[in-house]
């Protein structure tokens, strides 16, 4: 009896169709599982990221609330500070005398926020002129590098000068420098006596304090 090739029985064709369905179903199931795993991973990562964002926002909100309370307290303290009937050096807040002005003005005059060497010279020259002192020499070499300080601390500004005056007038000048609104340190004092009185050389230093810039920052929250 002759054999026939290339022809499948109905049973074989049915088995092949079932195998094809199984392979397709397994492929679809595998795709769904892999897709589901990646989706779950993405959702977990996004959830953790959102948690970090929410945590940072809550911390920022708490800081803003603290800052608001600090601002209110500072405003009240400042108002009381500038409205005192007598300023910190015994002058009138509303007057025009050398000791007058409100406390805020006195503080700003005492420690300016910018390097101003000519301003230092002008202030000291006025003190000496008003006191009737004979100025022998005044000022030194301006150090421009002092103007570029990026520190928030007070910066020294050295300033030498010499005068000729009586012993009593020299003592009065020291008292005047000590009571100056602007802080002045006397680092060196050289006194020579002759027939015309005392010739006194002063090595002093005063200060300025660079202003502080206030700016809002930002923080990047990464996944």
C-alpha positions as CSV (number, residue, x, y, z in Angstrom):
1,X,0.0,0.0,0.0
2,X,1.4,3.4,-1.0
3,X,2.1,6.1,1.7
4,X,0.9,9.7,1.3
5,X,3.3,12.6,2.3
6,X,2.5,16.3,2.9
7,X,-0.9,15.7,4.3
8,X,-1.8,16.1,8.0
9,X,-4.7,14.4,9.6
10,X,-7.4,16.5,11.3
11,X,-6.1,15.4,14.6
12,X,-2.6,16.7,13.9
13,X,-4.0,20.0,12.6
14,X,-6.0,20.4,15.7
15,X,-3.0,19.7,17.9
16,X,-1.0,22.3,15.9
17,X,-3.7,24.9,16.3
18,X,-3.9,24.3,20.0
19,X,-0.1,24.6,20.3
20,X,-0.2,27.9,18.4
21,X,-2.9,29.2,20.8
22,X,-0.8,28.1,23.8
23,X,2.3,29.8,22.5
24,X,0.4,33.0,21.8
25,X,-1.3,32.9,25.2
26,X,2.1,32.3,26.9
27,X,3.6,35.2,24.9
28,X,0.8,37.6,25.8
29,X,0.9,36.5,29.5
30,X,4.7,37.1,29.6
31,X,4.3,40.5,28.0
32,X,1.6,41.4,30.5
33,X,3.8,40.2,33.4
34,X,6.8,42.1,32.3
35,X,4.8,45.2,31.6
36,X,3.1,44.9,35.0
37,X,6.5,44.6,36.7
38,X,7.9,47.7,35.0
39,X,4.7,49.6,35.7
40,X,4.8,48.6,39.4
41,X,8.4,49.7,39.6
42,X,7.6,53.0,37.9
43,X,4.7,53.6,40.3
44,X,6.8,52.8,43.3
45,X,9.6,55.1,42.2
46,X,7.1,57.9,41.4
47,X,5.5,57.4,44.8
48,X,8.8,57.6,46.6
49,X,9.7,60.7,44.6
50,X,6.4,62.4,45.4
51,X,6.9,61.5,49.1
52,X,10.3,63.3,49.0
53,X,8.7,66.3,47.3
54,X,5.9,66.5,49.9
55,X,8.4,66.1,52.8
56,X,10.5,69.0,51.4
57,X,7.4,71.2,50.9
58,X,6.3,70.5,54.4
59,X,9.8,71.4,55.8
60,X,9.8,74.6,53.7
61,X,6.3,75.5,55.0
62,X,7.4,75.0,58.6
63,X,10.5,77.2,57.9
64,X,8.2,79.9,56.4
65,X,6.0,79.8,59.4
66,X,9.0,80.2,61.7
67,X,10.3,83.0,59.6
68,X,7.0,84.8,59.7
69,X,7.0,84.7,63.5
70,X,10.6,85.9,63.6
71,X,9.7,88.8,61.2
72,X,6.8,89.9,63.4
73,X,9.0,89.8,66.5
74,X,11.8,91.7,64.7
75,X,9.4,94.3,63.5
76,X,8.2,94.9,67.1
77,X,11.7,95.1,68.4
78,X,12.8,97.5,65.7
79,X,9.8,99.8,66.2
80,X,10.6,100.0,70.0
81,X,14.4,100.5,69.2
82,X,13.9,103.5,66.9
83,X,11.0,105.1,68.9
84,X,12.9,105.6,72.2
85,X,12.8,109.1,73.5
86,X,16.5,109.2,73.9
87,X,18.9,107.5,71.5
88,X,21.7,105.1,72.6
89,X,24.3,108.0,72.8
90,X,22.1,110.4,74.8
91,X,20.8,112.5,71.9
92,X,17.4,113.4,70.6
93,X,15.9,111.2,67.8
94,X,14.4,114.3,66.1
95,X,17.4,116.7,66.5
96,X,20.1,117.8,64.1
97,X,23.1,117.8,66.6
98,X,26.1,115.6,66.4
99,X,24.5,113.1,68.9
100,X,21.0,113.4,67.5
101,X,19.1,111.0,65.2
102,X,17.1,107.8,65.8
103,X,18.9,104.6,66.8
104,X,18.7,103.1,63.4
105,X,20.6,106.0,61.9
106,X,23.2,105.9,64.6
107,X,23.8,102.2,64.0
108,X,24.2,102.7,60.3
109,X,26.5,105.7,60.8
110,X,28.6,103.6,63.3
111,X,29.2,100.7,60.9
112,X,28.6,101.6,57.3
113,X,28.0,98.9,54.7
114,X,30.5,100.1,52.1
115,X,34.3,100.9,52.0
116,X,34.5,104.7,52.0
117,X,38.0,105.9,52.6
118,X,37.2,109.5,51.7
119,X,34.3,109.4,54.2
120,X,36.7,108.3,57.0
121,X,39.0,111.1,56.1
122,X,36.2,113.6,56.1
123,X,34.8,112.5,59.4
124,X,38.2,112.6,61.2
125,X,39.2,115.9,59.6
126,X,35.9,117.4,60.9
127,X,36.6,116.1,64.4
128,X,40.1,117.7,64.4
129,X,39.0,120.9,62.8
130,X,36.0,121.4,65.2
131,X,38.4,120.7,68.1
132,X,40.8,123.3,67.0
133,X,43.7,120.9,66.5
134,X,46.7,121.8,64.3
135,X,46.9,118.9,61.8
136,X,50.5,117.9,61.0
137,X,49.6,115.0,58.7
138,X,46.4,113.1,58.0
139,X,45.6,109.9,56.1
140,X,47.7,107.2,54.5
141,X,47.5,105.1,51.4
142,X,44.1,103.9,50.4
143,X,44.0,100.1,50.2
144,X,41.5,99.3,47.4
145,X,41.6,95.6,48.2
146,X,39.6,96.3,51.4
147,X,36.6,97.2,49.2
148,X,36.5,93.8,47.7
149,X,35.9,91.8,50.9
150,X,33.3,89.1,50.5
151,X,33.1,88.5,54.3
152,X,30.1,89.5,56.4
153,X,32.4,90.3,59.3
154,X,33.6,93.9,60.1
155,X,36.7,94.9,58.0
156,X,39.5,97.0,59.5
157,X,40.2,100.4,57.9
158,X,43.6,101.7,59.1
159,X,44.0,105.5,59.2
160,X,47.1,107.4,60.6
161,X,47.3,111.1,61.4
162,X,49.3,113.4,63.6
163,X,48.4,116.7,65.4
164,X,50.0,119.4,67.5
165,X,48.2,120.4,70.6
166,X,48.5,121.0,74.4
167,X,48.5,118.0,76.7
168,X,45.0,118.8,77.8
169,X,43.7,119.1,74.2
170,X,45.4,115.8,73.3
171,X,43.7,114.1,76.2
172,X,40.4,115.6,75.1
173,X,40.9,114.2,71.6
174,X,41.4,110.7,73.0
175,X,38.2,111.0,74.9
176,X,36.5,112.3,71.7
177,X,37.7,109.3,69.7
178,X,36.6,106.9,72.5
179,X,33.1,108.4,72.5
180,X,32.8,108.5,68.7
181,X,29.6,107.0,67.1
182,X,31.8,105.1,64.7
183,X,34.1,102.6,66.5
184,X,37.7,103.7,66.5
185,X,40.6,101.7,67.9
186,X,43.9,103.5,68.7
187,X,46.6,100.9,67.9
188,X,49.6,103.2,68.4
189,X,50.3,106.5,70.0
190,X,53.6,108.4,69.7
191,X,54.0,111.6,71.7
192,X,56.9,114.1,71.3
193,X,57.2,117.2,73.4
194,X,58.7,120.5,72.3
195,X,58.1,124.2,72.9
196,X,55.0,124.3,70.7
197,X,53.3,121.7,72.8
198,X,52.8,118.0,72.1
199,X,53.2,116.5,68.6
200,X,51.1,113.3,68.7
201,X,51.0,110.6,66.0
202,X,48.0,108.4,66.0
203,X,47.7,105.0,64.4
204,X,44.0,104.2,64.4
205,X,41.6,101.9,62.7
206,X,37.9,102.1,62.1
207,X,35.6,99.6,60.4
208,X,32.9,98.9,57.8
209,X,30.8,95.8,57.5
210,X,29.8,94.6,54.0
211,X,26.1,94.3,53.6
212,X,24.5,90.8,53.5
213,X,22.5,89.9,50.4
214,X,19.2,88.0,51.1
215,X,18.0,85.7,48.4
216,X,15.6,82.8,48.2
217,X,17.2,79.5,47.3
218,X,15.9,76.5,45.6
219,X,16.4,72.8,46.1
220,X,16.1,70.1,43.4
221,X,14.6,66.9,44.6
222,X,15.9,64.0,42.6
223,X,14.3,60.5,42.2
